[in-house]
Amino acid sequence: MLPSGTSRRDKAAVRERLEASVSGLGELELLRRRQEVLVRAALELREPREEEERQRREAQLSSEEKLLEGNILLLRKQLVKISENTELIDRSVTAETRRRNLTVGVQQTEMR
């Protein structure tokens, strides 16, 4: 068995280490909170800047670019209308072809 003085010194040393560890953990927690505040503040600053940057880029579009975008939109609309008209024409041609085929069939039947 160790003398009681050694045991007390060991306990005291362990106690000092534990107290130092607890103190260090407290400091780390303080630093973590400080860092969290800094990060949140930076994020809040960044969001308005991104929106301002987007608005600035939109404002920089030249009138020529806006005109081109308008023309593209107009051409797309015209293409949709042409596609719709083509479908209608195809249906009409198909219906007319069927009608003619029926008429020719009836005429051939009458000729026999």
PDB file as gemmi writes it, atoms N, CA and C in Angstrom:
CRYST1    1.000    1.000    1.000  90.00  90.00  90.00 P 1                      
ATOM      1  N   MET A   1       0.836  -1.172   0.000  1.00  0.00           N  
ATOM      2  CA  MET A   1       0.000   0.000   0.000  1.00  0.00           C  
ATOM      3  C   MET A   1       0.886   1.243   0.000  1.00  0.00           C  
ATOM      4  N   LEU A   2       0.425   2.278  -0.752  1.00  0.00           N  
ATOM      5  CA  LEU A   2       1.171   3.523  -0.840  1.00  0.00           C  
ATOM      6  C   LEU A   2       0.970   4.348   0.424  1.00  0.00           C  
ATOM      7  N   PRO A   3       1.952   5.115   0.736  1.00  0.00           N  
ATOM      8  CA  PRO A   3       1.753   5.992   1.890  1.00  0.00           C  
ATOM      9  C   PRO A   3       0.644   6.992   1.600  1.00  0.00           C  
ATOM     10  N   SER A   4       0.019   7.399   2.634  1.00  0.00           N  
ATOM     11  CA  SER A   4      -1.143   8.271   2.475  1.00  0.00           C  
ATOM     12  C   SER A   4      -0.782   9.605   1.840  1.00  0.00           C  
ATOM     13  N   GLY A   5       0.392  10.096   1.995  1.00  0.00           N  
ATOM     14  CA  GLY A   5       0.826  11.352   1.389  1.00  0.00           C  
ATOM     15  C   GLY A   5       0.876  11.254  -0.126  1.00  0.00           C  
ATOM     16  N   THR A   6       1.334  10.128  -0.644  1.00  0.00           N  
ATOM     17  CA  THR A   6       1.410   9.920  -2.086  1.00  0.00           C  
ATOM     18  C   THR A   6       0.018   9.855  -2.671  1.00  0.00           C  
ATOM     19  N   SER A   7      -0.840   9.180  -2.000  1.00  0.00           N  
ATOM     20  CA  SER A   7      -2.215   9.048  -2.469  1.00  0.00           C  
ATOM     21  C   SER A   7      -2.897  10.409  -2.527  1.00  0.00           C  
ATOM     22  N   ARG A   8      -2.634  11.213  -1.522  1.00  0.00           N  
ATOM     23  CA  ARG A   8      -3.249  12.553  -1.504  1.00  0.00           C  
ATOM     24  C   ARG A   8      -2.688  13.414  -2.632  1.00  0.00           C  
ATOM     25  N   ARG A   9      -1.377  13.294  -2.896  1.00  0.00           N  
ATOM     26  CA  ARG A   9      -0.778  14.057  -3.993  1.00  0.00           C  
ATOM     27  C   ARG A   9      -1.343  13.619  -5.336  1.00  0.00           C  
ATOM     28  N   ASP A  10      -1.520  12.306  -5.495  1.00  0.00           N  
ATOM     29  CA  ASP A  10      -2.092  11.795  -6.746  1.00  0.00           C  
ATOM     30  C   ASP A  10      -3.517  12.305  -6.939  1.00  0.00           C  
ATOM     31  N   LYS A  11      -4.277  12.261  -5.856  1.00  0.00           N  
ATOM     32  CA  LYS A  11      -5.658  12.746  -5.932  1.00  0.00           C  
ATOM     33  C   LYS A  11      -5.679  14.244  -6.257  1.00  0.00           C  
ATOM     34  N   ALA A  12      -4.799  14.971  -5.670  1.00  0.00           N  
ATOM     35  CA  ALA A  12      -4.733  16.417  -5.913  1.00  0.00           C  
ATOM     36  C   ALA A  12      -4.344  16.686  -7.365  1.00  0.00           C  
ATOM     37  N   ALA A  13      -3.390  15.897  -7.881  1.00  0.00           N  
ATOM     38  CA  ALA A  13      -2.969  16.083  -9.274  1.00  0.00           C  
ATOM     39  C   ALA A  13      -4.113  15.744 -10.236  1.00  0.00           C  
ATOM     40  N   VAL A  14      -4.807  14.649  -9.918  1.00  0.00           N  
ATOM     41  CA  VAL A  14      -5.948  14.268 -10.760  1.00  0.00           C  
ATOM     42  C   VAL A  14      -7.013  15.352 -10.701  1.00  0.00           C  
ATOM     43  N   ARG A  15      -7.246  15.862  -9.501  1.00  0.00           N  
ATOM     44  CA  ARG A  15      -8.257  16.919  -9.334  1.00  0.00           C  
ATOM     45  C   ARG A  15      -7.868  18.159 -10.159  1.00  0.00           C  
ATOM     46  N   GLU A  16      -6.594  18.562 -10.107  1.00  0.00           N  
ATOM     47  CA  GLU A  16      -6.134  19.717 -10.874  1.00  0.00           C  
ATOM     48  C   GLU A  16      -6.309  19.484 -12.372  1.00  0.00           C  
ATOM     49  N   ARG A  17      -5.997  18.281 -12.823  1.00  0.00           N  
ATOM     50  CA  ARG A  17      -6.179  17.973 -14.263  1.00  0.00           C  
ATOM     51  C   ARG A  17      -7.641  18.034 -14.668  1.00  0.00           C  
ATOM     52  N   LEU A  18      -8.497  17.491 -13.818  1.00  0.00           N  
ATOM     53  CA  LEU A  18      -9.933  17.523 -14.112  1.00  0.00           C  
ATOM     54  C   LEU A  18     -10.448  18.966 -14.133  1.00  0.00           C  
ATOM     55  N   GLU A  19     -10.021  19.767 -13.177  1.00  0.00           N  
ATOM     56  CA  GLU A  19     -10.446  21.170 -13.141  1.00  0.00           C  
ATOM     57  C   GLU A  19      -9.937  21.917 -14.376  1.00  0.00           C  
ATOM     58  N   ALA A  20      -8.706  21.627 -14.785  1.00  0.00           N  
ATOM     59  CA  ALA A  20      -8.157  22.263 -15.981  1.00  0.00           C  
ATOM     60  C   ALA A  20      -8.936  21.819 -17.225  1.00  0.00           C  
ATOM     61  N   SER A  21      -9.328  20.537 -17.255  1.00  0.00           N  
ATOM     62  CA  SER A  21     -10.107  20.038 -18.398  1.00  0.00           C  
ATOM     63  C   SER A  21     -11.471  20.716 -18.466  1.00  0.00           C  
ATOM     64  N   VAL A  22     -12.121  20.833 -17.310  1.00  0.00           N  
ATOM     65  CA  VAL A  22     -13.432  21.499 -17.264  1.00  0.00           C  
ATOM     66  C   VAL A  22     -13.291  22.950 -17.695  1.00  0.00           C  
ATOM     67  N   SER A  23     -12.251  23.609 -17.234  1.00  0.00           N  
ATOM     68  CA  SER A  23     -12.005  24.997 -17.614  1.00  0.00           C  
ATOM     69  C   SER A  23     -11.778  25.099 -19.130  1.00  0.00           C  
ATOM     70  N   GLY A  24     -10.989  24.172 -19.674  1.00  0.00           N  
ATOM     71  CA  GLY A  24     -10.737  24.156 -21.123  1.00  0.00           C  
ATOM     72  C   GLY A  24     -12.009  23.926 -21.918  1.00  0.00           C  
ATOM     73  N   LEU A  25     -12.859  23.035 -21.419  1.00  0.00           N  
ATOM     74  CA  LEU A  25     -14.140  22.790 -22.098  1.00  0.00           C  
ATOM     75  C   LEU A  25     -15.018  24.043 -22.079  1.00  0.00           C  
ATOM     76  N   GLY A  26     -14.998  24.756 -20.961  1.00  0.00           N  
ATOM     77  CA  GLY A  26     -15.759  26.008 -20.879  1.00  0.00           C  
ATOM     78  C   GLY A  26     -15.265  27.024 -21.902  1.00  0.00           C  
ATOM     79  N   GLU A  27     -13.935  27.127 -22.040  1.00  0.00           N  
ATOM     80  CA  GLU A  27     -13.373  28.044 -23.037  1.00  0.00           C  
ATOM     81  C   GLU A  27     -13.752  27.629 -24.454  1.00  0.00           C  
ATOM     82  N   LEU A  28     -13.699  26.327 -24.702  1.00  0.00           N  
ATOM     83  CA  LEU A  28     -14.094  25.837 -26.035  1.00  0.00           C  
ATOM     84  C   LEU A  28     -15.560  26.151 -26.338  1.00  0.00           C  
ATOM     85  N   GLU A  29     -16.416  26.011 -25.354  1.00  0.00           N  
ATOM     86  CA  GLU A  29     -17.837  26.326 -25.542  1.00  0.00           C  
ATOM     87  C   GLU A  29     -18.012  27.810 -25.846  1.00  0.00           C  
ATOM     88  N   LEU A  30     -17.274  28.657 -25.130  1.00  0.00           N  
ATOM     89  CA  LEU A  30     -17.329  30.097 -25.387  1.00  0.00           C  
ATOM     90  C   LEU A  30     -16.880  30.397 -26.819  1.00  0.00           C  
ATOM     91  N   LEU A  31     -15.793  29.792 -27.256  1.00  0.00           N  
ATOM     92  CA  LEU A  31     -15.297  29.993 -28.621  1.00  0.00           C  
ATOM     93  C   LEU A  31     -16.300  29.488 -29.661  1.00  0.00           C  
ATOM     94  N   ARG A  32     -16.931  28.352 -29.380  1.00  0.00           N  
ATOM     95  CA  ARG A  32     -17.926  27.798 -30.308  1.00  0.00           C  
ATOM     96  C   ARG A  32     -19.096  28.766 -30.473  1.00  0.00           C  
ATOM     97  N   ARG A  33     -19.569  29.321 -29.351  1.00  0.00           N  
ATOM     98  CA  ARG A  33     -20.687  30.272 -29.426  1.00  0.00           C  
ATOM     99  C   ARG A  33     -20.289  31.533 -30.193  1.00  0.00           C  
ATOM    100  N   ARG A  34     -19.077  32.017 -29.930  1.00  0.00           N  
ATOM    101  CA  ARG A  34     -18.600  33.211 -30.631  1.00  0.00           C  
ATOM    102  C   ARG A  34     -18.526  32.940 -32.144  1.00  0.00           C  
ATOM    103  N   GLN A  35     -18.000  31.777 -32.493  1.00  0.00           N  
ATOM    104  CA  GLN A  35     -17.884  31.416 -33.914  1.00  0.00           C  
ATOM    105  C   GLN A  35     -19.271  31.295 -34.551  1.00  0.00           C  
ATOM    106  N   GLU A  36     -20.211  30.726 -33.821  1.00  0.00           N  
ATOM    107  CA  GLU A  36     -21.578  30.591 -34.335  1.00  0.00           C  
ATOM    108  C   GLU A  36     -22.188  31.961 -34.633  1.00  0.00           C  
ATOM    109  N   VAL A  37     -21.972  32.913 -33.725  1.00  0.00           N  
ATOM    110  CA  VAL A  37     -22.476  34.274 -33.936  1.00  0.00           C  
ATOM    111  C   VAL A  37     -21.843  34.885 -35.187  1.00  0.00           C  
ATOM    112  N   LEU A  38     -20.538  34.696 -35.349  1.00  0.00           N  
ATOM    113  CA  LEU A  38     -19.848  35.246 -36.521  1.00  0.00           C  
ATOM    114  C   LEU A  38     -20.361  34.621 -37.822  1.00  0.00           C  
ATOM    115  N   VAL A  39     -20.576  33.319 -37.805  1.00  0.00           N  
ATOM    116  CA  VAL A  39     -21.056  32.630 -39.011  1.00  0.00           C  
ATOM    117  C   VAL A  39     -22.459  33.101 -39.362  1.00  0.00           C  
ATOM    118  N   ARG A  40     -23.329  33.173 -38.361  1.00  0.00           N  
ATOM    119  CA  ARG A  40     -24.705  33.637 -38.639  1.00  0.00           C  
ATOM    120  C   ARG A  40     -24.709  35.069 -39.193  1.00  0.00           C  
ATOM    121  N   ALA A  41     -23.877  35.917 -38.633  1.00  0.00           N  
ATOM    122  CA  ALA A  41     -23.800  37.296 -39.120  1.00  0.00           C  
ATOM    123  C   ALA A  41     -23.306  37.328 -40.565  1.00  0.00           C  
ATOM    124  N   ALA A  42     -22.314  36.491 -40.868  1.00  0.00           N  
ATOM    125  CA  ALA A  42     -21.787  36.454 -42.233  1.00  0.00           C  
ATOM    126  C   ALA A  42     -22.849  35.950 -43.209  1.00  0.00           C  
ATOM    127  N   LEU A  43     -23.616  34.962 -42.803  1.00  0.00           N  
ATOM    128  CA  LEU A  43     -24.674  34.439 -43.679  1.00  0.00           C  
ATOM    129  C   LEU A  43     -25.755  35.485 -43.923  1.00  0.00           C  
ATOM    130  N   GLU A  44     -26.097  36.229 -42.903  1.00  0.00           N  
ATOM    131  CA  GLU A  44     -27.111  37.264 -43.060  1.00  0.00           C  
ATOM    132  C   GLU A  44     -26.619  38.369 -43.994  1.00  0.00           C  
ATOM    133  N   LEU A  45     -25.338  38.680 -43.959  1.00  0.00           N  
ATOM    134  CA  LEU A  45     -24.786  39.689 -44.859  1.00  0.00           C  
ATOM    135  C   LEU A  45     -24.745  39.181 -46.287  1.00  0.00           C  
ATOM    136  N   ARG A  46     -24.456  37.896 -46.465  1.00  0.00           N  
ATOM    137  CA  ARG A  46     -24.289  37.337 -47.804  1.00  0.00           C  
ATOM    138  C   ARG A  46     -25.605  37.306 -48.570  1.00  0.00           C  
ATOM    139  N   GLU A  47     -26.710  36.952 -47.925  1.00  0.00           N  
ATOM    140  CA  GLU A  47     -27.983  36.816 -48.619  1.00  0.00           C  
ATOM    141  C   GLU A  47     -28.418  38.108 -49.316  1.00  0.00           C  
ATOM    142  N   PRO A  48     -28.400  39.263 -48.630  1.00  0.00           N  
ATOM    143  CA  PRO A  48     -28.771  40.497 -49.339  1.00  0.00           C  
ATOM    144  C   PRO A  48     -27.797  40.828 -50.468  1.00  0.00           C  
ATOM    145  N   ARG A  49     -26.520  40.532 -50.284  1.00  0.00           N  
ATOM    146  CA  ARG A  49     -25.544  40.815 -51.333  1.00  0.00           C  
ATOM    147  C   ARG A  49     -25.829  39.982 -52.578  1.00  0.00           C  
ATOM    148  N   GLU A  50     -26.195  38.731 -52.392  1.00  0.00           N  
ATOM    149  CA  GLU A  50     -26.509  37.877 -53.543  1.00  0.00           C  
ATOM    150  C   GLU A  50     -27.709  38.425 -54.301  1.00  0.00           C  
ATOM    151  N   GLU A  51     -28.721  38.875 -53.573  1.00  0.00           N  
ATOM    152  CA  GLU A  51     -29.916  39.443 -54.210  1.00  0.00           C  
ATOM    153  C   GLU A  51     -29.557  40.728 -54.948  1.00  0.00           C  
ATOM    154  N   GLU A  52     -28.734  41.556 -54.331  1.00  0.00           N  
ATOM    155  CA  GLU A  52     -28.303  42.792 -54.983  1.00  0.00           C  
ATOM    156  C   GLU A  52     -27.522  42.482 -56.253  1.00  0.00           C  
ATOM    157  N   GLU A  53     -26.674  41.467 -56.207  1.00  0.00           N  
ATOM    158  CA  GLU A  53     -25.882  41.077 -57.378  1.00  0.00           C  
ATOM    159  C   GLU A  53     -26.787  40.597 -58.509  1.00  0.00           C  
ATOM    160  N   ARG A  54     -27.804  39.817 -58.169  1.00  0.00           N  
ATOM    161  CA  ARG A  54     -28.745  39.326 -59.191  1.00  0.00           C  
ATOM    162  C   ARG A  54     -29.485  40.502 -59.832  1.00  0.00           C  
ATOM    163  N   GLN A  55     -29.934  41.431 -59.013  1.00  0.00           N  
ATOM    164  CA  GLN A  55     -30.644  42.595 -59.539  1.00  0.00           C  
ATOM    165  C   GLN A  55     -29.722  43.445 -60.410  1.00  0.00           C  
ATOM    166  N   ARG A  56     -28.470  43.573 -60.012  1.00  0.00           N  
ATOM    167  CA  ARG A  56     -27.512  44.351 -60.799  1.00  0.00           C  
ATOM    168  C   ARG A  56     -27.290  43.709 -62.165  1.00  0.00           C  
ATOM    169  N   ARG A  57     -27.150  42.374 -62.185  1.00  0.00           N  
ATOM    170  CA  ARG A  57     -26.951  41.675 -63.465  1.00  0.00           C  
ATOM    171  C   ARG A  57     -28.161  41.836 -64.374  1.00  0.00           C  
ATOM    172  N   GLU A  58     -29.356  41.760 -63.796  1.00  0.00           N  
ATOM    173  CA  GLU A  58     -30.564  41.932 -64.600  1.00  0.00           C  
ATOM    174  C   GLU A  58     -30.625  43.347 -65.181  1.00  0.00           C  
ATOM    175  N   ALA A  59     -30.227  44.323 -64.384  1.00  0.00           N  
ATOM    176  CA  ALA A  59     -30.262  45.707 -64.850  1.00  0.00           C  
ATOM    177  C   ALA A  59     -29.241  45.938 -65.964  1.00  0.00           C  
ATOM    178  N   GLN A  60     -28.173  45.127 -65.975  1.00  0.00           N  
ATOM    179  CA  GLN A  60     -27.133  45.305 -66.978  1.00  0.00           C  
ATOM    180  C   GLN A  60     -27.508  44.718 -68.336  1.00  0.00           C  
ATOM    181  N   LEU A  61     -28.563  43.948 -68.378  1.00  0.00           N  
ATOM    182  CA  LEU A  61     -28.954  43.416 -69.686  1.00  0.00           C  
ATOM    183  C   LEU A  61     -29.215  44.593 -70.626  1.00  0.00           C  
ATOM    184  N   SER A  62     -28.572  44.563 -71.724  1.00  0.00           N  
ATOM    185  CA  SER A  62     -28.733  45.676 -72.656  1.00  0.00           C  
ATOM    186  C   SER A  62     -30.107  45.608 -73.308  1.00  0.00           C  
ATOM    187  N   SER A  63     -30.512  46.705 -73.870  1.00  0.00           N  
ATOM    188  CA  SER A  63     -31.807  46.734 -74.548  1.00  0.00           C  
ATOM    189  C   SER A  63     -31.799  45.763 -75.727  1.00  0.00           C  
ATOM    190  N   GLU A  64     -30.636  45.571 -76.333  1.00  0.00           N  
ATOM    191  CA  GLU A  64     -30.550  44.620 -77.442  1.00  0.00           C  
ATOM    192  C   GLU A  64     -30.820  43.199 -76.958  1.00  0.00           C  
ATOM    193  N   GLU A  65     -30.245  42.832 -75.809  1.00  0.00           N  
ATOM    194  CA  GLU A  65     -30.480  41.500 -75.260  1.00  0.00           C  
ATOM    195  C   GLU A  65     -31.947  41.306 -74.918  1.00  0.00           C  
ATOM    196  N   LYS A  66     -32.562  42.347 -74.349  1.00  0.00           N  
ATOM    197  CA  LYS A  66     -33.981  42.262 -74.018  1.00  0.00           C  
ATOM    198  C   LYS A  66     -34.813  42.103 -75.283  1.00  0.00           C  
ATOM    199  N   LEU A  67     -34.452  42.821 -76.323  1.00  0.00           N  
ATOM    200  CA  LEU A  67     -35.151  42.712 -77.597  1.00  0.00           C  
ATOM    201  C   LEU A  67     -35.011  41.301 -78.166  1.00  0.00           C  
ATOM    202  N   LEU A  68     -33.798  40.752 -78.098  1.00  0.00           N  
ATOM    203  CA  LEU A  68     -33.570  39.387 -78.587  1.00  0.00           C  
ATOM    204  C   LEU A  68     -34.382  38.371 -77.790  1.00  0.00           C  
ATOM    205  N   GLU A  69     -34.437  38.548 -76.488  1.00  0.00           N  
ATOM    206  CA  GLU A  69     -35.236  37.644 -75.668  1.00  0.00           C  
ATOM    207  C   GLU A  69     -36.712  37.730 -76.045  1.00  0.00           C  
ATOM    208  N   GLY A  70     -37.182  38.948 -76.299  1.00  0.00           N  
ATOM    209  CA  GLY A  70     -38.565  39.131 -76.731  1.00  0.00           C  
ATOM    210  C   GLY A  70     -38.832  38.451 -78.066  1.00  0.00           C  
ATOM    211  N   ASN A  71     -37.872  38.577 -78.989  1.00  0.00           N  
ATOM    212  CA  ASN A  71     -38.024  37.933 -80.290  1.00  0.00           C  
ATOM    213  C   ASN A  71     -38.056  36.418 -80.164  1.00  0.00           C  
ATOM    214  N   ILE A  72     -37.209  35.893 -79.309  1.00  0.00           N  
ATOM    215  CA  ILE A  72     -37.192  34.437 -79.098  1.00  0.00           C  
ATOM    216  C   ILE A  72     -38.540  33.973 -78.564  1.00  0.00           C  
ATOM    217  N   LEU A  73     -39.080  34.711 -77.622  1.00  0.00           N  
ATOM    218  CA  LEU A  73     -40.378  34.356 -77.062  1.00  0.00           C  
ATOM    219  C   LEU A  73     -41.461  34.400 -78.138  1.00  0.00           C  
ATOM    220  N   LEU A  74     -41.434  35.436 -78.953  1.00  0.00           N  
ATOM    221  CA  LEU A  74     -42.403  35.562 -80.032  1.00  0.00           C  
ATOM    222  C   LEU A  74     -42.274  34.406 -81.028  1.00  0.00           C  
ATOM    223  N   LEU A  75     -41.046  34.051 -81.374  1.00  0.00           N  
ATOM    224  CA  LEU A  75     -40.829  32.940 -82.307  1.00  0.00           C  
ATOM    225  C   LEU A  75     -41.312  31.616 -81.718  1.00  0.00           C  
ATOM    226  N   ARG A  76     -41.118  31.431 -80.440  1.00  0.00           N  
ATOM    227  CA  ARG A  76     -41.623  30.207 -79.803  1.00  0.00           C  
ATOM    228  C   ARG A  76     -43.137  30.133 -79.891  1.00  0.00           C  
ATOM    229  N   LYS A  77     -43.790  31.264 -79.634  1.00  0.00           N  
ATOM    230  CA  LYS A  77     -45.251  31.287 -79.723  1.00  0.00           C  
ATOM    231  C   LYS A  77     -45.708  30.984 -81.145  1.00  0.00           C  
ATOM    232  N   GLN A  78     -45.022  31.564 -82.111  1.00  0.00           N  
ATOM    233  CA  GLN A  78     -45.375  31.303 -83.512  1.00  0.00           C  
ATOM    234  C   GLN A  78     -45.161  29.836 -83.863  1.00  0.00           C  
ATOM    235  N   LEU A  79     -44.105  29.249 -83.356  1.00  0.00           N  
ATOM    236  CA  LEU A  79     -43.831  27.840 -83.615  1.00  0.00           C  
ATOM    237  C   LEU A  79     -44.933  26.956 -83.051  1.00  0.00           C  
ATOM    238  N   VAL A  80     -45.417  27.293 -81.872  1.00  0.00           N  
ATOM    239  CA  VAL A  80     -46.524  26.535 -81.286  1.00  0.00           C  
ATOM    240  C   VAL A  80     -47.759  26.644 -82.170  1.00  0.00           C  
ATOM    241  N   LYS A  81     -48.061  27.857 -82.649  1.00  0.00           N  
ATOM    242  CA  LYS A  81     -49.232  28.040 -83.518  1.00  0.00           C  
ATOM    243  C   LYS A  81     -49.071  27.273 -84.821  1.00  0.00           C  
ATOM    244  N   ILE A  82     -47.864  27.304 -85.392  1.00  0.00           N  
ATOM    245  CA  ILE A  82     -47.614  26.573 -86.635  1.00  0.00           C  
ATOM    246  C   ILE A  82     -47.811  25.082 -86.404  1.00  0.00           C  
ATOM    247  N   SER A  83     -47.317  24.583 -85.288  1.00  0.00           N  
ATOM    248  CA  SER A  83     -47.481  23.167 -84.967  1.00  0.00           C  
ATOM    249  C   SER A  83     -48.962  22.811 -84.841  1.00  0.00           C  
ATOM    250  N   GLU A  84     -49.708  23.684 -84.175  1.00  0.00           N  
ATOM    251  CA  GLU A  84     -51.146  23.430 -84.030  1.00  0.00           C  
ATOM    252  C   GLU A  84     -51.830  23.447 -85.395  1.00  0.00           C  
ATOM    253  N   ASN A  85     -51.489  24.429 -86.249  1.00  0.00           N  
ATOM    254  CA  ASN A  85     -52.084  24.512 -87.580  1.00  0.00           C  
ATOM    255  C   ASN A  85     -51.711  23.305 -88.434  1.00  0.00           C  
ATOM    256  N   THR A  86     -50.471  22.838 -88.297  1.00  0.00           N  
ATOM    257  CA  THR A  86     -50.037  21.666 -89.051  1.00  0.00           C  
ATOM    258  C   THR A  86     -50.852  20.449 -88.653  1.00  0.00           C  
ATOM    259  N   GLU A  87     -51.121  20.312 -87.374  1.00  0.00           N  
ATOM    260  CA  GLU A  87     -51.947  19.203 -86.914  1.00  0.00           C  
ATOM    261  C   GLU A  87     -53.347  19.294 -87.507  1.00  0.00           C  
ATOM    262  N   LEU A  88     -53.911  20.502 -87.538  1.00  0.00           N  
ATOM    263  CA  LEU A  88     -55.249  20.686 -88.112  1.00  0.00           C  
ATOM    264  C   LEU A  88     -55.250  20.349 -89.600  1.00  0.00           C  
ATOM    265  N   ILE A  89     -54.215  20.790 -90.310  1.00  0.00           N  
ATOM    266  CA  ILE A  89     -54.112  20.509 -91.742  1.00  0.00           C  
ATOM    267  C   ILE A  89     -53.988  19.003 -91.959  1.00  0.00           C  
ATOM    268  N   ASP A  90     -53.157  18.350 -91.168  1.00  0.00           N  
ATOM    269  CA  ASP A  90     -53.000  16.900 -91.294  1.00  0.00           C  
ATOM    270  C   ASP A  90     -54.325  16.188 -91.084  1.00  0.00           C  
ATOM    271  N   ARG A  91     -55.078  16.631 -90.088  1.00  0.00           N  
ATOM    272  CA  ARG A  91     -56.390  16.014 -89.836  1.00  0.00           C  
ATOM    273  C   ARG A  91     -57.335  16.252 -91.013  1.00  0.00           C  
ATOM    274  N   SER A  92     -57.314  17.467 -91.547  1.00  0.00           N  
ATOM    275  CA  SER A  92     -58.186  17.788 -92.681  1.00  0.00           C  
ATOM    276  C   SER A  92     -57.816  16.955 -93.898  1.00  0.00           C  
ATOM    277  N   VAL A  93     -56.516  16.837 -94.178  1.00  0.00           N  
ATOM    278  CA  VAL A  93     -56.057  16.051 -95.324  1.00  0.00           C  
ATOM    279  C   VAL A  93     -56.453  14.594 -95.140  1.00  0.00           C  
ATOM    280  N   THR A  94     -56.276  14.087 -93.932  1.00  0.00           N  
ATOM    281  CA  THR A  94     -56.640  12.701 -93.655  1.00  0.00           C  
ATOM    282  C   THR A  94     -58.135  12.498 -93.856  1.00  0.00           C  
ATOM    283  N   ALA A  95     -58.935  13.429 -93.354  1.00  0.00           N  
ATOM    284  CA  ALA A  95     -60.392  13.319 -93.513  1.00  0.00           C  
ATOM    285  C   ALA A  95     -60.766  13.415 -94.985  1.00  0.00           C  
ATOM    286  N   GLU A  96     -60.139  14.351 -95.722  1.00  0.00           N  
ATOM    287  CA  GLU A  96     -60.433  14.509 -97.157  1.00  0.00           C  
ATOM    288  C   GLU A  96     -60.023  13.248 -97.919  1.00  0.00           C  
ATOM    289  N   THR A  97     -58.876  12.677 -97.578  1.00  0.00           N  
ATOM    290  CA  THR A  97     -58.411  11.454 -98.243  1.00  0.00           C  
ATOM    291  C   THR A  97     -59.386  10.314 -97.996  1.00  0.00           C  
ATOM    292  N   ARG A  98     -59.852  10.180 -96.780  1.00  0.00           N  
ATOM    293  CA  ARG A  98     -60.844   9.132 -96.480  1.00  0.00           C  
ATOM    294  C   ARG A  98     -62.122   9.356 -97.273  1.00  0.00           C  
ATOM    295  N   ARG A  99     -62.567  10.618 -97.322  1.00  0.00           N  
ATOM    296  CA  ARG A  99     -63.799  10.924 -98.054  1.00  0.00           C  
ATOM    297  C   ARG A  99     -63.629  10.570 -99.528  1.00  0.00           C  
ATOM    298  N   ARG A 100     -62.478  10.925-100.116  1.00  0.00           N  
ATOM    299  CA  ARG A 100     -62.231  10.605-101.524  1.00  0.00           C  
ATOM    300  C   ARG A 100     -62.174   9.099-101.742  1.00  0.00           C  
ATOM    301  N   ASN A 101     -61.500   8.408-100.817  1.00  0.00           N  
ATOM    302  CA  ASN A 101     -61.417   6.956-100.947  1.00  0.00           C  
ATOM    303  C   ASN A 101     -62.802   6.320-100.892  1.00  0.00           C  
ATOM    304  N   LEU A 102     -63.639   6.835-100.025  1.00  0.00           N  
ATOM    305  CA  LEU A 102     -65.008   6.319 -99.951  1.00  0.00           C  
ATOM    306  C   LEU A 102     -65.773   6.630-101.234  1.00  0.00           C  
ATOM    307  N   THR A 103     -65.595   7.858-101.742  1.00  0.00           N  
ATOM    308  CA  THR A 103     -66.277   8.251-102.972  1.00  0.00           C  
ATOM    309  C   THR A 103     -65.823   7.375-104.138  1.00  0.00           C  
ATOM    310  N   VAL A 104     -64.518   7.166-104.255  1.00  0.00           N  
ATOM    311  CA  VAL A 104     -63.975   6.323-105.324  1.00  0.00           C  
ATOM    312  C   VAL A 104     -64.495   4.910-105.164  1.00  0.00           C  
ATOM    313  N   GLY A 105     -64.526   4.415-103.945  1.00  0.00           N  
ATOM    314  CA  GLY A 105     -65.042   3.059-103.684  1.00  0.00           C  
ATOM    315  C   GLY A 105     -66.482   2.931-104.087  1.00  0.00           C  
ATOM    316  N   VAL A 106     -67.277   3.939-103.767  1.00  0.00           N  
ATOM    317  CA  VAL A 106     -68.705   3.914-104.115  1.00  0.00           C  
ATOM    318  C   VAL A 106     -68.849   3.975-105.643  1.00  0.00           C  
ATOM    319  N   GLN A 107     -68.080   4.832-106.279  1.00  0.00           N  
ATOM    320  CA  GLN A 107     -68.167   4.947-107.751  1.00  0.00           C  
ATOM    321  C   GLN A 107     -67.765   3.634-108.432  1.00  0.00           C  
ATOM    322  N   GLN A 108     -66.723   2.999-107.898  1.00  0.00           N  
ATOM    323  CA  GLN A 108     -66.280   1.729-108.482  1.00  0.00           C  
ATOM    324  C   GLN A 108     -67.361   0.663-108.295  1.00  0.00           C  
ATOM    325  N   THR A 109     -68.011   0.698-107.142  1.00  0.00           N  
ATOM    326  CA  THR A 109     -69.066  -0.260-106.884  1.00  0.00           C  
ATOM    327  C   THR A 109     -70.263  -0.024-107.832  1.00  0.00           C  
ATOM    328  N   GLU A 110     -70.583   1.233-108.087  1.00  0.00           N  
ATOM    329  CA  GLU A 110     -71.691   1.563-108.981  1.00  0.00           C  
ATOM    330  C   GLU A 110     -71.377   1.187-110.422  1.00  0.00           C  
ATOM    331  N   MET A 111     -70.113   1.260-110.803  1.00  0.00           N  
ATOM    332  CA  MET A 111     -69.726   0.943-112.174  1.00  0.00           C  
ATOM    333  C   MET A 111     -69.807  -0.560-112.420  1.00  0.00           C  
ATOM    334  N   ARG A 112     -69.703  -1.350-111.435  1.00  0.00           N  
ATOM    335  CA  ARG A 112     -69.742  -2.798-111.626  1.00  0.00           C  
ATOM    336  C   ARG A 112     -71.116  -3.250-111.841  1.00  0.00           C  
TER     337      ARG A 112                                                      
END                                                                             
